[in-house]
Amino acid sequence: MGLLFLQTTLNHKYNRGFTLVEMMITIVLIAIMVNLVVPLGQIAEKFKLEYVNQRLYASAVLARSEAIKRAETVSVCRSTTGDGCQPGVNWADGWIVFVNRNGNNHVDWGEDIIRVYNPVSSPVEILWHSNAEVLSFRPRGSTFHQGAFTVCSVPKRPTLQQVVNISGSGLIRKREGGQCL
């Protein structure tokens, strides 16, 4: 028993650093962790863009279904205040779905605001590509102007755009687009 104690004490006296094997294992573990962090950031970025794209898709579906249900024109427009349409390029500041009875693309007295979409909390750019500033659905579900929403992160990163396409017939589709550059 005494010899074993003396031997471990002597060995402990000379163990003041890492062995080559311990150092190699540490380097390998650090390399694995670094390689996991980069893809996780890209995955999180993609989920963020898909979430915002889903909100746009849901608002277009809501507007179309309300137009059919109410037998009236229902529109989606950019709105920073939640009580009317405001001009601008980036829809990330919010948007609304409203009944557009007179077709003037503005919320007037007596026109119902169906839903208010608050500003997006993540830094993204939402652009509406169409001949009109507003997405409007006719009572039968078709649109006045076809178009597409594109969603990209800000600042631009080499990720794929998230897109919501709205055809003239009222078909609404989600897909991935080109690079956000």
DRENDO-1510 file (C-alpha; in Angstrom, 1 decimal, always signed):
<recs>
REC; n; res; u; v; w
REC; 1; MET; +0.0; +0.0; +0.0 .
REC; 2; GLY; +2.8; +2.4; +0.9 .
REC; 3; LEU; +4.7; +1.6; -2.3 .
REC; 4; LEU; +1.6; +2.4; -4.4 .
REC; 5; PHE; +1.1; +5.8; -2.6 .
REC; 6; LEU; +4.8; +6.7; -3.2 .
REC; 7; GLN; +4.6; +5.7; -6.9 .
REC; 8; THR; +1.4; +7.8; -7.6 .
REC; 9; THR; +2.9; +10.7; -5.7 .
REC; 10; LEU; +6.1; +10.6; -7.8 .
REC; 11; ASN; +4.1; +10.3; -11.0 .
REC; 12; HIS; +1.9; +13.2; -10.0 .
REC; 13; LYS; +4.9; +15.4; -9.4 .
REC; 14; TYR; +6.0; +15.2; -13.0 .
REC; 15; ASN; +2.5; +15.6; -14.6 .
REC; 16; ARG; +2.4; +19.4; -15.0 .
REC; 17; GLY; +1.1; +19.7; -18.6 .
REC; 18; PHE; -0.9; +18.0; -21.3 .
REC; 19; THR; +0.2; +14.9; -23.1 .
REC; 20; LEU; +0.3; +14.9; -26.9 .
REC; 21; VAL; -2.8; +12.7; -27.0 .
REC; 22; GLU; -4.8; +15.0; -24.7 .
REC; 23; MET; -3.8; +18.0; -26.7 .
REC; 24; MET; -4.8; +16.3; -30.0 .
REC; 25; ILE; -8.2; +15.3; -28.6 .
REC; 26; THR; -8.8; +18.9; -27.4 .
REC; 27; ILE; -8.0; +20.3; -30.8 .
REC; 28; VAL; -10.3; +17.8; -32.5 .
REC; 29; LEU; -13.2; +18.7; -30.2 .
REC; 30; ILE; -12.7; +22.4; -30.7 .
REC; 31; ALA; -12.7; +21.8; -34.5 .
REC; 32; ILE; -15.9; +19.8; -34.3 .
REC; 33; MET; -17.6; +22.6; -32.3 .
REC; 34; VAL; -16.5; +25.3; -34.7 .
REC; 35; ASN; -17.8; +23.4; -37.7 .
REC; 36; LEU; -21.2; +22.9; -35.9 .
REC; 37; VAL; -21.6; +26.6; -35.1 .
REC; 38; VAL; -21.4; +27.9; -38.7 .
REC; 39; PRO; -24.1; +25.6; -40.1 .
REC; 40; LEU; -26.4; +26.3; -37.1 .
REC; 41; GLY; -26.2; +30.0; -37.8 .
REC; 42; GLN; -27.2; +29.4; -41.5 .
REC; 43; ILE; -30.0; +27.1; -40.4 .
REC; 44; ALA; -31.3; +29.8; -37.9 .
REC; 45; GLU; -31.2; +32.4; -40.7 .
REC; 46; LYS; -33.2; +30.2; -43.0 .
REC; 47; PHE; -35.8; +29.5; -40.4 .
REC; 48; LYS; -36.2; +33.2; -39.7 .
REC; 49; LEU; -36.8; +33.9; -43.4 .
REC; 50; GLU; -39.2; +31.0; -43.7 .
REC; 51; TYR; -41.2; +32.3; -40.7 .
REC; 52; VAL; -41.6; +35.7; -42.2 .
REC; 53; ASN; -42.5; +34.2; -45.6 .
REC; 54; GLN; -45.1; +32.1; -43.9 .
REC; 55; ARG; -46.7; +35.3; -42.4 .
REC; 56; LEU; -46.9; +36.8; -45.9 .
REC; 57; TYR; -48.3; +33.6; -47.3 .
REC; 58; ALA; -50.9; +33.5; -44.5 .
REC; 59; SER; -51.9; +37.1; -45.0 .
REC; 60; ALA; -52.4; +36.6; -48.8 .
REC; 61; VAL; -54.5; +33.4; -48.1 .
REC; 62; LEU; -56.6; +35.3; -45.5 .
REC; 63; ALA; -57.2; +38.2; -48.0 .
REC; 64; ARG; -58.3; +35.8; -50.7 .
REC; 65; SER; -60.6; +33.8; -48.5 .
REC; 66; GLU; -62.2; +36.9; -47.0 .
REC; 67; ALA; -62.8; +38.4; -50.5 .
REC; 68; ILE; -64.6; +35.2; -51.5 .
REC; 69; LYS; -66.5; +34.9; -48.2 .
REC; 70; ARG; -67.6; +38.6; -48.1 .
REC; 71; ALA; -68.1; +38.9; -51.9 .
REC; 72; GLU; -66.0; +42.1; -51.8 .
REC; 73; THR; -62.6; +43.3; -52.7 .
REC; 74; VAL; -60.1; +42.7; -50.0 .
REC; 75; SER; -56.6; +44.1; -50.1 .
REC; 76; VAL; -53.2; +43.8; -48.4 .
REC; 77; CYS; -51.0; +46.9; -48.1 .
REC; 78; ARG; -47.9; +48.1; -46.3 .
REC; 79; SER; -48.8; +49.8; -43.0 .
REC; 80; THR; -46.6; +51.2; -40.3 .
REC; 81; THR; -49.4; +52.4; -38.1 .
REC; 82; GLY; -51.9; +49.5; -38.5 .
REC; 83; ASP; -54.8; +51.9; -39.3 .
REC; 84; GLY; -54.2; +52.7; -43.0 .
REC; 85; CYS; -51.9; +52.2; -46.0 .
REC; 86; GLN; -48.5; +54.0; -46.2 .
REC; 87; PRO; -46.3; +54.1; -49.3 .
REC; 88; GLY; -42.9; +52.6; -49.0 .
REC; 89; VAL; -40.7; +49.9; -50.3 .
REC; 90; ASN; -39.9; +47.6; -47.3 .
REC; 91; TRP; -43.0; +45.8; -45.9 .
REC; 92; ALA; -41.0; +44.7; -42.8 .
REC; 93; ASP; -42.5; +47.6; -40.9 .
REC; 94; GLY; -45.9; +45.9; -41.0 .
REC; 95; TRP; -49.0; +45.4; -43.2 .
REC; 96; ILE; -52.7; +45.1; -43.0 .
REC; 97; VAL; -55.5; +43.1; -44.6 .
REC; 98; PHE; -58.6; +45.2; -45.1 .
REC; 99; VAL; -61.9; +45.4; -47.0 .
REC; 100; ASN; -61.4; +47.7; -50.0 .
REC; 101; ARG; -65.1; +48.4; -51.0 .
REC; 102; ASN; -64.4; +51.4; -53.2 .
REC; 103; GLY; -61.2; +50.0; -54.7 .
REC; 104; ASN; -59.1; +53.1; -54.0 .
REC; 105; ASN; -56.4; +51.1; -52.1 .
REC; 106; HIS; -56.8; +53.1; -48.9 .
REC; 107; VAL; -58.7; +52.3; -45.7 .
REC; 108; ASP; -61.7; +54.6; -45.7 .
REC; 109; TRP; -64.5; +55.1; -43.2 .
REC; 110; GLY; -66.7; +52.0; -43.0 .
REC; 111; GLU; -64.0; +49.7; -44.5 .
REC; 112; ASP; -63.0; +47.0; -42.0 .
REC; 113; ILE; -59.5; +46.2; -41.1 .
REC; 114; ILE; -59.5; +42.4; -40.9 .
REC; 115; ARG; -56.0; +41.9; -39.5 .
REC; 116; VAL; -52.9; +43.9; -38.6 .
REC; 117; TYR; -49.5; +42.4; -39.0 .
REC; 118; ASN; -47.0; +44.0; -36.7 .
REC; 119; PRO; -43.4; +44.9; -37.8 .
REC; 120; VAL; -41.1; +42.0; -38.2 .
REC; 121; SER; -38.7; +41.9; -35.2 .
REC; 122; SER; -35.8; +40.4; -37.1 .
REC; 123; PRO; -33.9; +42.6; -39.6 .
REC; 124; VAL; -35.3; +41.5; -42.9 .
REC; 125; GLU; -36.3; +43.2; -46.2 .
REC; 126; ILE; -39.7; +42.4; -47.6 .
REC; 127; LEU; -40.3; +43.7; -51.1 .
REC; 128; TRP; -43.6; +43.5; -53.1 .
REC; 129; HIS; -42.9; +43.2; -56.8 .
REC; 130; SER; -45.9; +44.2; -58.9 .
REC; 131; ASN; -47.4; +46.9; -61.0 .
REC; 132; ALA; -49.6; +47.9; -58.0 .
REC; 133; GLU; -48.6; +49.1; -54.5 .
REC; 134; VAL; -51.3; +46.9; -53.0 .
REC; 135; LEU; -52.3; +43.3; -53.4 .
REC; 136; SER; -56.0; +43.1; -54.0 .
REC; 137; PHE; -58.3; +40.1; -54.4 .
REC; 138; ARG; -61.6; +40.3; -56.3 .
REC; 139; PRO; -64.8; +38.7; -54.8 .
REC; 140; ARG; -64.2; +35.5; -56.8 .
REC; 141; GLY; -60.6; +35.1; -55.6 .
REC; 142; SER; -58.6; +36.4; -58.6 .
REC; 143; THR; -56.2; +39.3; -58.3 .
REC; 144; PHE; -56.2; +42.7; -60.0 .
REC; 145; HIS; -52.4; +42.5; -60.5 .
REC; 146; GLN; -50.1; +39.4; -60.1 .
REC; 147; GLY; -46.9; +39.8; -58.1 .
REC; 148; ALA; -44.5; +38.4; -55.6 .
REC; 149; PHE; -43.2; +39.1; -52.2 .
REC; 150; THR; -39.5; +38.4; -51.6 .
REC; 151; VAL; -37.9; +38.1; -48.2 .
REC; 152; CYS; -34.1; +38.6; -47.6 .
REC; 153; SER; -32.1; +39.1; -44.4 .
REC; 154; VAL; -30.5; +42.5; -43.7 .
REC; 155; PRO; -27.6; +42.8; -44.1 .
REC; 156; LYS; -27.7; +40.7; -47.2 .
REC; 157; ARG; -26.2; +37.3; -46.7 .
REC; 158; PRO; -25.6; +34.5; -49.2 .
REC; 159; THR; -28.9; +32.8; -48.5 .
REC; 160; LEU; -31.8; +32.0; -50.8 .
REC; 161; GLN; -34.7; +34.4; -51.0 .
REC; 162; GLN; -38.0; +33.2; -49.7 .
REC; 163; VAL; -40.8; +34.1; -52.2 .
REC; 164; VAL; -44.6; +34.2; -52.2 .
REC; 165; ASN; -46.0; +34.2; -55.7 .
REC; 166; ILE; -49.5; +35.4; -56.4 .
REC; 167; SER; -50.8; +34.7; -59.9 .
REC; 168; GLY; -53.6; +36.6; -61.7 .
REC; 169; SER; -56.0; +33.7; -61.0 .
REC; 170; GLY; -55.4; +34.0; -57.3 .
REC; 171; LEU; -53.1; +31.0; -56.9 .
REC; 172; ILE; -50.7; +31.6; -54.0 .
REC; 173; ARG; -47.4; +29.6; -53.8 .
REC; 174; LYS; -44.3; +29.7; -51.6 .
REC; 175; ARG; -40.9; +28.9; -52.9 .
REC; 176; GLU; -37.2; +29.6; -52.7 .
REC; 177; GLY; -35.8; +32.2; -55.1 .
REC; 178; GLY; -32.3; +33.4; -56.0 .
REC; 179; GLN; -29.5; +34.5; -53.8 .
REC; 180; CYS; -30.1; +37.5; -51.5 .
REC; 181; LEU; -27.2; +39.6; -52.8 .
</recs>
